[in-house]
Amino acid sequence: MSTNNFPAGRYLARLGLDQWPALNAAGLAELVCAQARAISFENLDTLSGTPVDVRLDSIIDKVLERGRGGYCFELNGLLGAALQAAGFTAQRRLARVSFRRPGPGPRTHLLWLVELDGETWLADAGFGGPGTFAPIRFVPDVVTEQAGARFRLVDEGACGLHLQRWIDGAWADVYLIDRGPVLDMDIDMGNHFTSTWPGSPFRNIFMCFTRSGDDILSLEGNTLVRRNGHYEPVERQTIRDAEHLHTVLTRQFKLDVPKSLALASWQRVQDQAQPR
């Protein structure tokens, strides 16, 4: 599907927008933030063993027609098509997630670099973790404050630029953005690895995130956790069973998830949590 056939009406309706925002920094922020708030990050398909198709028509069917969310290849794939349909100039990049890891992992995170009036902006509406709340200038050593959080980019030379967030009194690595161009086959390979490798976290634990005001709601094991702008946990709620999970996904994450999918995902996580 080309961006000329992008279903702008359905997309904007899902985001709660009446029209495309202006082609400036404020308009870019409006679009990215609207998608991040309206469409949750979730990995229920990979948990249940359902294949993940990252072709644009499949993403549109899943997210806009069936009311689901997705992970970065889906959510930022959708965002990229929307940016181009809206008239923005954007290039995709891949990144290596480094948050809570001993070092950067494989290139399994998709994001966008948007050119506006001679400046480059990092735009990301598909990171399941402590990522940016809105676009930031793609410039190293500049601290940006958003919703009580602080972000910066650190130049790592040939390896790329490292997004960091101030957490617990120190700069924490979030993801390392590769400098090279991205081909369709890179997306296919990253998606295949993420969704099918037995050791992938997407195959073993809940990775569900959504924005609630300036807070983040996430499923962490069998617990729904609310974190504030400083990424501090401020509220916890235990998920009792698959039925309760389905209710939380529907009400808190705004997802239209079949009960059978919630049950399969719940069972997968419980099985993986059992001692071996």
N, C-alpha and C positions, 0 to 999 in steps of 0.2 A: 504493500500500500504506500503510495506517495503522500507527501504532506499536503498536496493539493486536494486529496480526498480525505484529509483528517476531519473527523467528526467534531468540529469546533463547538457546536451547540451542546452536544452531550458532555463533552469535556468541561466546558465552562459551567454547565449546570451542576456537575459533580463537585466542582470547586466552589460553587456559590457565587460566581462572577457573572455579570450581565454582558460583558464584552471583553475583548482583548485589552490588556493594559497598555499604557504608552510605551514607546520604544526608548526608554531611558532607564537609569539605574533604579528609580522608584518603581517603575513599571515591572522591571525584572524581579525586584524583591516581592512585589505584590503577587506575581504569578507563582514564583517558587514557594513562597510562604503559604499561599492558598492551597497548592497541591499537597505540601507537607502536612498541613492541618487536616485536609479532607480525606486523604488516602493513606491508610496505615501500611507500615512495613510489616510483612508477615511471611512465614515460611511453611505454612500448613501443607502445601502441596508436596514439598520435599520430605516433610515428616511422614506423610501418608504414602510416599512412593509414587505420587502422580507426576508424570513428566512435565517439565516446565518448558514451554515454547516461547522464545523471546522474539519471534517475528512480530512486527507491529500490529498486524491484524489480529493475532492471537492475544496480544496484550490488551488491545482495545476491547475484545470480546470479554476477557476475564475481568478487567477493571471497570470498564464503563458499562458493559451490558449486564454482567453478573454481580456487580457490586463488591468485588473482592479487592484485596490489596496485592502486595507482591514484594519482591526484593529488588536490589539495585538495578539489575539488568532489565527488569520489567518497569519499575517506577521511573528510573531515569531514562529508560528507553522511551517511555511515554512523554516525559518532560522534554526530551530533546525534540521529538516530533512536534510538540506544542510550541516550543520556542521558535522553531523554524516556521511553523504555520502562522505564528504571531508576527513574524518579520525580523526576529533577532538573528544575529550571526553567531553560530555556536559550533564548537568542535568538541568531540568527545575525547576523554582521556580515561585511562585505567590507573588504579591505585592499588597499593599493597596495604592491607589492614594491619596496623601495628598495635592497636589498643589492647592492653592486657596480654600482650605477647612478648616473648623475649627479643623479637626482632620482626621486621616486616615479613608478611606472608606472601603468597602468590598474588598475581594481578587479578583479583576477583572483585574489585569494586569499580563501578562505572560512574563517571561524573561528567560535567560539562564546563568548558571555558567559553565565556561569552564576551565578544568584543563590543564595546560601547564608547564612542567618542575618544578613541585612542587608548582606552583602558581595558584591561582584561579582568573579568570577574569569575570567581569560582561559584558555580551554581550546582546545588546538590539537594534533591528532594527524596533521596532513596538510601540513606545510610541508617542502618539499624544500630545506633549507639550514640555516643556523645558528640555528634557532628554539629555543624553550623545550623543556626536557626534561620538564617537568611544569607544571600550571596555576600561574599567578601572580596575585596580587591586581591587579585592574584599577584601580590607583591611580598617579598620576604621581609621579615623583621618589622612588620607593622602590626601592632596589637589592635584588634577590633573587639569591642564590647557589644554583646547582644543578650538581652533578657537575663542579665546578671552573670553571664558567662563571658570569658575572655578567650580569644583565639589568636593564633599567629601562624605564619608559614616560615619554615626554616629551610634555607637553601642547602641541599645535600649534594651539590655538584652534579655529576653525571647521573646520580641515582634519582634526582628530581627534587621536588619541594615537599617538605613534611608538614602536614597540618597538625597543630598541637592545640590542646585546650588546657587551661589552668584548672586543675582538680586536686583537692586535698593539699593545697599549698605548694604545688610544683607543676611544671609544664609536663603534661602527659601526651605521648605520641598517639595520634588518632589514625592517620593513614598517610602513606608516602606516594605522592602523585608522580607517575612515570612521565617523562618528557616526550616520549615517542608517540607517533600517530597510532590510531586504532583502526584495525581492519575488522570486517564482519566476522572473519574466522576467529579473531581474538575473542570476540563476544561469545561465539558459539563454544569455544574451548573453555573459557572461564565459566560459562553457565553449566556446561556438562560436568566440569570438575566440582563446582559448588553443589550441584543438585544430585549427583550420583556417587561420588567418592564416599565409601563407607565411613571414613574418618572425618568427613566434613561436619562442622558444627551445625550446618543447616539440616543435616540428616539425623541429628541426635538430640537437640535441645530446642525449646521454644525460642524463637527470635521474632518477637512481636513488639512493635513500638508505635506509639502515636503521640501527637502533641495535644496537650490540654492546657490552654492558656500559655504561660511561659514554662510549664512543667512538662515532663516526659513520663508517660505511662509505659511500662514494659512488663512482659512476662519473664520472670527469672525462676526457672524450675517450676514449682507449683505455687508460685507467689506472684501476685500482681503488685508491682512496686511503683510508687509515684516518686519522681526525683525532681528537685527544684533546679533553678538555673545554675547553681553551683555543682550540680550532679550529686547532691546529697539526698539519700533516701529520707522522705518525710512521712511516708505512709505505706503500710504493707497489708495485704489481704490474702489469705490462703485460698487457693482454688481447690475445692473439695473433690470434684469429680468431673467427668466429661460433660455432664449436663450444665454444671456451673460454668465450665470453660466456655461452652457455647453461648451462655448468657452474657458473659464478660466480653467475648468477641463481638457480639451483636451490639451491646449497649455502650461499652467503653471504647472499643476499637472501630465501631461503625462499619462492620463487615457483614455481608450477607453470606454466611458460611453454612453449608448443609450440615445437619447434625451428624451425618455419617462421617464427614471429613473431620469434624471436631473430635469424634470418638476415636477415629484411626490415629489422629495426631496425639491425642491424650495417651492412648495405649502405647504408642511408640516411645514417648518420653518416659512413661513409667517403666517400660521394659528396659530401657537404656540405664535407668537409675538403679536397677537391681544389681547387687553384688555378683560378680562372676567368679 
